[in-house]
Amino acid sequence: MPEEFIERSIITGLITSTEYMVEVDSFWNTRFLDSTTARTLADWCWEYFKKYREAPKQSIEGIFLEKVKQLPKDTAEDIQDILENLSEEYDRKQFNLSYLLDQTRSYFQSQSLSQFASQIKECLETGEIAEAEKLAKGYQFLATPQSVVIDPFSSATRIKAAFMETSEPLIHFPKALGK
């Protein structure tokens, strides 16, 4: 998938899907987006998400109107074009969260490796061999979701505390049944 299309899909996900934002939050890094327009929109979406804990959806238009004067003209025009076509594009695509998450992880991994290779190459070109080796040893792939395993023997106090916690019942039954 060409770079501009995956970045546009990523931005569509950020604008329209809270679930997508929650899923990518663990490995998100705006520097993996090449387009200035995509980085700008992504930053706006994450600011909104951190404040309201949901994707901006229709609020993105209001955010754009607030910030349009601070943008270079070409970036403002690109963002306006994306936002004008967003509803039509979103309806036409039949949003598939799992697929977009896979595409985002793959794209970010590719971008991470590309940027890493550039850093190594730059060090080699400037004769900083030791720095290149240090970078190579310290490279880590993107964080991938890990399943959480609870060891009942090491977590006994936390498990016991969870069961000791009292909560208010959702349903109150009348008379003897309620007791």
N, C-alpha and C positions, 0 to 999 in steps of 0.2 A: 504494500500500500504506500503510495507516495507520501512524503513527509507532510506536506500541507494538508492532506486529507486526514491523516491520523491526528494531527494537532487540532484540526477543526472538530473532529469527533470528540477528542478529549475535552475541548472547550464546551461543546454541546453537553457532554456529561456533567461537567462542573456546574454549568448554569442550570440544568434541568433536574439533576438527580442527587438528592441528599444521600441516598444509599451509596452511590458511586463515590461521593466525596469521603464518606466514612471509610470505605474500602481502600481508597488510594492514599488516605492520610498517613499511613504508616511508612510509605516509601516515596511520597511526593517530594519533588524537587523542581522548582520552576526553572532552574538553569538548564534542564534537559529540553526545554522548548526553544526552538531556534527562532521562531517568529516573535518580533517585538509585540505585535498585536496579540498573539496568544499569551505571551507572558503578562501583558497588561491586564487582559481579561481574567487570567488565572489569579493574579494578585487580588483583583477586585472580588472574585468569587471567594477566595480564602479569607479575606478580611470580613466579608459578610458572614461566612460560615462560622468563623471564630466568635463573632458577636451573637448570632442568632441560632447557631447549631442546625442550620438547614441551607440547602442550595438557594441561590437568589431568585431563580425562576423569573417571573415578570418584573421583579424589583431591579433586575440588571439594567433595564431601560432608564430607571430613575438614577441609578448610580452613574450611568453613562452621561446623562444630562448634567449631573453635578460636576463631573470631572472633564467634560469635553473641552473646556477652555484651557485646561492645563496640558493638553496633548498636542503633539505635532500634527499638522493638517493631514498628512498621509495616514498616520495611525488612526486618527479620528474617523477618516473616511472608511478605512478597512473595518474598524469596529462597527460602524454604522451599517455597513454592508452585511456583516455577519449577523447582527441583531435583527435587521429587516428580514433576512431569509431564515432565521432560526425556527420559527413556528412551522413553516412549510417543510423545512428540512427534517425537523424532529418527527413530524407526523409521517413523512414519507419513509423514514429509515426503520420504523418499528424497533425502537430502542432495545438492545439486547445487552443487559448489564454484564453478564459473564464474558461475552465476547469482547466488549469494550475494556473490561479489566485485563483480560489476556493481552489485548493489543497494547494497552498502556504499559503493562509490565515489560513486554517485549521491546517496545519503542524506547522506554527509559533505560533498559539494559543496554540496548544498542548505543544510545546516546552516551551512557556512562562509559562504555568501553571506548568509544570514539574519542571522548574528551580525555580519558586516561591515556590513550595512545598518543594523543597530541602533546600531553604533558611530558611523557617519556621521551618523545622525539625531540622536543624543545630542550630538554636536559642533555640529551646526547649531542645535539648540534652545538650547544654551548660548552661542551666538554665536562659537564657535571655528571660523571659516571656514577659516583657514589650516591648522588641525589636520585638518579634514575633507578638505581638498585633499591634504595630506601622506599621510593614510591611503589616499585613493583612488589616488594614484600608486604607493603601495607594495604594493597588494593583489596577491596571487598565488594562482592556483588551486592545488588540491591537487597534490602530486607524482604524476605518472602514470608507470608503468613505461616506461623508455626502452630501446630495444635498444642493445646495446653493439657498437660497431664498432671493430675493431682496424685501425689503419693500419700496414701492414707496414713502411713506410719510417720512421715515427717510433717504432715499437715494436720495432725490430730487436734491440736489446740484450736486451729482456725475452723475446722469442721465442727468441733464441739461448740464453739462460740456461735457459729451460724445456726445450729439447731436450738441453742438456748435463747436466741433472740425471739422475743414475743412480737406478734403482729396482730393487727386488728382484723377480724374476719370480714370477708367480703359480703357474706350473706348472714343475716341474723334470723334464726328460726324462732317461731313463737313457742311459748310455754316450755314444757318438759323437753321437747326436742332441742330447743335452744340451749338448755343447760347441759 
